[in-house]
Amino acid sequence: MPLSIESPVIDANEAHKFEAHYSSKQRFRIPGFLAPSSATRIATVVKEIRDYELVFFAGNENKAVRESELRKHSDETRGNLQAQIFQNAANGVGFLYGRHPIIEGEKQAPLLEFKQWLNSPQTIDWVRTVTGHHDISHADANVTRFARGEFLTRHNDVAPNETRRVAFVMNLSEQWHADWGGLLQFFESDGTSVESYTPTFNSLSLFDVSRPHSVTCVAPFSPALRLSISGWFRA
């Protein structure tokens, strides 16, 4: 499949301009990451997704349930589940958001093209140079949606049995306001907040998987969904 994704940033000869910035904090954000036409095309199909997997932590384990299945349960059952999720989050362990994995067989061509573009030799070489992780070989990707009341508590992305090196978030919400929540927030090891990224449309955030971070709860008055494509570059 010929790829129609374009980026003014991905240039092997220019990658060293970002290298020093990344190495100082093991994170940074790039505005205007994709060509406007590419970003708009991807955002258009993301906005059309209706039935997400709802992922959350409850019963001492990570769970994923399709929202269409969850809606079949009674209000009481769903209320009890929400209470469990919030109680875990109050104790510093938890998450709640929608996920749409981008896998082979994806029906929306722009999503599959974006994942293939992430895994192209040019993009992989650029990420290797910028981050210093020269063993990176591929990337996975999911559409992620944070609606009102959804969140991701403070954690890091280190997984002992996986090969994650660098996390990425490609922001696709148009005209997002910081007061709506959904900020990608970074912390010192003691929990002190040090920096936050507003999910500005067509910006890419890259950060080392060892960096503690969270996604702040989307406010109950937010008029929009926080939409993105996120995942990890892996060895």
Helices and strands as residue ranges (DSSP letters): H 16-25, E 27-30, H 36-46, E 53-58, E 61-66, H 67-70, H 75-90, E 95-101, H 109-118, H 121-131, E 138-139, E 142-146, E 151-155, E 164-171, G 178-180, E 184-187, E 193-197, E 204-208, E 213-215, E 226-234
